[in-house]
Amino acid sequence: MKGLKCGGNMYVILVYDINLEEKEGQRVLRNVYKICKKYLVHIQNSVFEGELLESQMLKLKIELNRYIREDKDSVIVFKSRSQRWLDKEFLGILEEDKTSNFL
């Protein structure tokens, strides 16, 4: 999570990988999922996306940093100025387009 800089509105795709080898991993996973769900739309397993303000991105980072174990877990955030600059292509099963609720 370190090194993320925020500036204005942004379209975000967030992907996380939580190490579940230890008992604590399940607790971390539950908390990371809940935090991400507050700010973004859950689209697939450990993948979230949505539009965020700079202040929301900062809050999200602060909340995630409470749980992410730097030596065991990872979070990757892809940012773009707008969703329109991102082409999406789906392969395989798609239950519903969970990303269609953006204006």
ABEGO torsion letter per residue (X at the ends): XBGBBBBEBBBBBBBBBBBAABAAAAAAAAAAAAAAAAABBBABEABBBEBBBAAAAAAAAAAAAAABBAAABBBBBBBBABAAABBBBBBEBBABBAAAABX
